[in-house]
Amino acid sequence: VELGPAGIDEGEAGEAVVLDDLVQRQPKLVDRARRLDARNRFCQDH
């Protein structure tokens, strides 16, 4: 297990670090995923 800068490797904090890393490497992919996610939530609400 690789620890982040703060030595956090568990729970949501760890996920946030991984997500942040993904955003740095694949901004377009993440942007598209976020838009799809937002659209899915919108469809569920209405």
N, C-alpha and C positions, 0 to 999 in steps of 0.2 A: 504493500500500500504506500503510495506516494503522498506525503503530506503537503498541504498548500503552504503559502507564506506564513500563515498564522499557526501552522501545525494542526489544522482542523481536517479531519478526514471522515466525519460521520454526519448523518442527517442532512438537512437542507443546506447547511453551510458548505458541505462537501459538494453537493450538487451544484450550488451556485458557482463554485470555483470551476467545475467542469464546464458548466454552461458558458461562463465568462471566457474560458479557453476556446470553446467552440465558436463563440461570437468573433473572437480575434481571427480565427482561421477561416471560418466559413460565413462571413456576414450575410451574403445573399441567401444562402440556404436557411440560416436562422430567421432572417426577415420573412422568407416565404412561409416557413413553419409557423411563425407567430401570426401571420395574416390568416393562414388556414385555420389555426386554432381560434382566432377571434371570430372568424366567420362561422365556425362550428358552434361556438357558444351563442352567437347571435341567433342562429337557427333554432337552437334549443330553447331560447328565451321566448321566441315569437311563434 
